[in-house]
Amino acid sequence: MQEESLSIFALGGVHEIGKNMYVVQYGESIVVIDCGSKFPDESLLGIDLVIPDITYLLENREKVRALIVTHGHEDHIGGIPYILKRLNIPVYGSGLTLGLIKIKLAENGLLKQTMLHQITPDSRIDLGTISATFFRTNHSIPDCLGVVLHTPEGTVVHTGDFKFDLTPVNQAFPDIHRMAGIGESGVLALLSESTNAERPGFTPSERQVGEQLEGAFQQARQKIFVSTFASNVHRVQQVIDAAFRTDRKLLLLGRSMVNVVSVAIELGHLSMPPDMLIDAHTANELAPEKVAVLCTGSQGEPMAALARLASASYRDFSISRGDTVIFAASPIPGNERNVARTIDHLYLLGAKVIYGSGQQTGMHVSGHASQEELKLMLALMKPKFFIPIHGEYRMLVKHRQLAESVGVLPDHIHIVNNGEVVDIRNQTASRGRRVTAGNTLVDGWGIGDVSSIVLRDRKHLAEDGIIILVMTLHLAENADIGLDVITRGFVYVRESEELIGQVRQVVRQTVKSIEETGDLANWPALKRRVKETTGKFIYAQTKKRPMILPIVIEV
């Protein structure tokens, strides 16, 4: 890499929603912005999380000065514990952001060894040839910061996730004056999120949700359940306010909800009346109309509190006929099926369910900027170069069109892939160079140790099952003396005894044919031949291709 050039690239977060990680490098200084995770899709069987591939950072570990975190959502902090196990670097974030990160670090035994530094919109930090300042933004979680990186080549701005909420619940207004000042001083490159680039107009204020919630609380005649993202502290505050105004006590269900509320109260981001919080035992003793429940599970997650309540499998509490359940979040694409299943179960319990898009119910507004706000950010920053981030490809394209509409030159807009580098030298941008980027899969305690072959085998097992052929041979007598057939996920043995008997016959015939050639001691060839003949027979009989695992035991 040419030390006198400025390099900008993403290791995650473009052409996708989730696992955000962006890198800015000048000479011997590398600054990383955000380190998120995303949940696996259906093809990644058994995988717990997907995080960015940090091969490039590991190869240049002596140059990595800091990880700056814009806010506390999972797609921006979820990968931090796993990355720090391999690359222990200083972490900078606002108070609430660090509070949520600390929970993750403590769970992974990393809290004592991690260098955590709290920052505010007024902070300035020096990171080698790069220095960083910040500005306050709005989002669906408090304490959000935009990042301004000052380099010898010019200023790089990363917006973080944002919207322009001019009536914020917490009175933390977006610092439009500072944004304008940054733009007046000159912005070389702007990285701006694109999540709502397809939505016209402005994103509504969070305060609108509070009005709808209070109306629903007043109408509810029994217990009322509200499910939302635990990290949406503004939404949580409005549930607290609605419960207080309708004389209800509040029960929190779900570990992440309890954790986030505890941290937010401790740091002053939530205001909770004394004695409002109760436990499940107390809630069961109160009259139903005196109880409100705030729980996780708005995305239909099978193990979240709401899904277990809907399936009547939550041990200490339950939903009764006539209770009201509010989904105060819209389904993330891909979660619709799980959400629908949860709603069906709630209706079977006799609950009144309020669900659907925020426009339908008024119970949710986005935390992301819509088109007019994205154009406002571009107009304030007036960047020479623009890199749309944090969105699927169609969103990035739409954001490019918005940038062109406010005067950014088309050849100064760069839609890049993860790992594709934008090099800027002497105020000229070039592309073509790449660094290693992709997905690192987390499976239990394992980080990146699940290969495509393992995933292929898991898929094979999930689709057609497995047959284990245990052959016991006495080579001295040159004879097959035993065969056990074990199946899992293929057929039920007691109902398929004829098929299993035919499989035994095919295996014995194969072993006998090899015995006649005098090659019975060649176990690899024996296994390969048994696997081949058995597989062909099973497919001819069933049109299935189970995994076949021959095992040879010599006695």
C-alpha positions, 0 to 999 in steps of 0.5 A: 500500500502506498503510505501517502494515499488514503484508502477506504473500504468495507469488510462488511456492510455494503450489499447487505444489512448487517455485520458492518465494518468499515476501514480508513487507512492513511500510511501507518494508521488504520481506523476501524468503524463498527464491528457488527454481526448478522444472523445466519440465513437458512443455508448456514445450518448450525451457525450462530452468527456471521461476523466480518473476515478480519484477515487484512486487519490481522495481517496489519495488526501493528497499524490498527489504532482503534475501533470506533463504534457509532452506536449500540445496535447488534449489527454494529457491536455484535462481532466485537467480542469475537474480533477482540479475541484475535485482535486486542485493540482500543475501543471507543464509543459513547456511554450507552454504546460502551455499556452494551459492549461491556455486557458482551465482553463480560459474557466472553471473559474479555472485559478486564483485558479490553481497552475501553474509552468513552467519547462524546460529541465534543471528543477529539482523539489522535490515532497516528496520522489520523485524528477523529472528532464526532457529531451527534445524530438521531437513531432508534437508540440513544448516544449515536455518533457520526465520525469525522476522520481528519487525514493529511489527504482530507476529511472522511465522514461516516454518518453511522445510522441516522435520521433527522428527528426534530422532536426526539423523545430524549431531547437529544437533537441532531447537531445540524449546525456542527454537520454544516460546519464540517461541510463548510470546512470541506469533506473529501469523502462521505460514507452514508447509510442507505437503509431507507434510500427507497423510501420517499419523504421524511421518517416520522418522529418517534414521538408518534409511536408514544401517542399510539401506545398510550391509546392502546394502553387506555383501551386494554382491559386486561394485561398488555404485552409490548414486544420491541427491540430491546435496544430501542430505548426511546420505544422502551421509555414510551412504554414506561410512560404509557404504563405509568399514565394508565396505572400499570406495573411493568414486567420485563421478559427476555435477557436482552431486555433486562440487560439493556434496560438496566444499563440505560437506567444506570446511565440516565437514558431511561426514566423509571418511576420508583417501584414500577418494575415487578417480577413475574410472581408479583405480576401473577398476583396483581389484577390483569388490568394493572400489568404491562409486559415489555418483552423481546421477540418482535421478530418471531425468534423461537427462543425469545420471550414472546414466542415462548409465551405464544406457545405457552411454554414460558415457565413463570408467566402466561398470556390469557384470553382477552390480553392485548399483544402489540408488535412495536416493530416491523418484521425484518425481511426474512423474519416474516414467517416466524412472526406470522407463526407467533401471531397465529399462536397468540390468536389461538390463545385468544389474545388481541394482537396489534401487528403489521407495518408501522404505517398500518398500526402507528406502533413503529417508525424507522430509525433510518433516514428516508430520501429527503433526510439522506439528501439533507445529509449530502447537502450539509456535508457537500462531499467531493466523493461519496460512498453509499454504505449499509444497504443492499445493492438496490438501496445503494443505487437509489442513494447514488441517484439521490447524491446526483440529484443534489450535485455530487458528480456521477464519477465521484460516487463509488458503489463498492463491494466488501473488500474493494478499496477506494484509494484517494491520492492528490484529490483523485480517487481510483479503484481496482485494488482489493483486500480479503473480505467475506464472512467468518462463521461463529459456531459455538466457541468456534470462530471461522472453523466451519468450512464450506465442506462442513456446511455441505455435509450438514445440508446433506444430513438435513435433507437425506439423513445418514446410514452407517454400515459397520462391517466386522471382518476376520481377515485371517479367515478372509470372511465377512462375519458381521454387519450392523446397519444404523440409520438416522434421518433416512428411514424408520428402521422398524417400518423399513425392515425389508429395505434394510434387509436388502441393503444388508444383502447388497453390502454382503455381495459387495464384500464377497466380490472384493473377497474373491479378488483377494483385495479385502485388506485394502480398506479404502477401496473396500469402503469406496466400493461399498459406499458406491454400490449401496448408494446406487441401490438406495437411490434406485429404491427410494430416490434419496441420497443419504450420507453413507458412512462405511466403518470396517472393524478387524477382529 
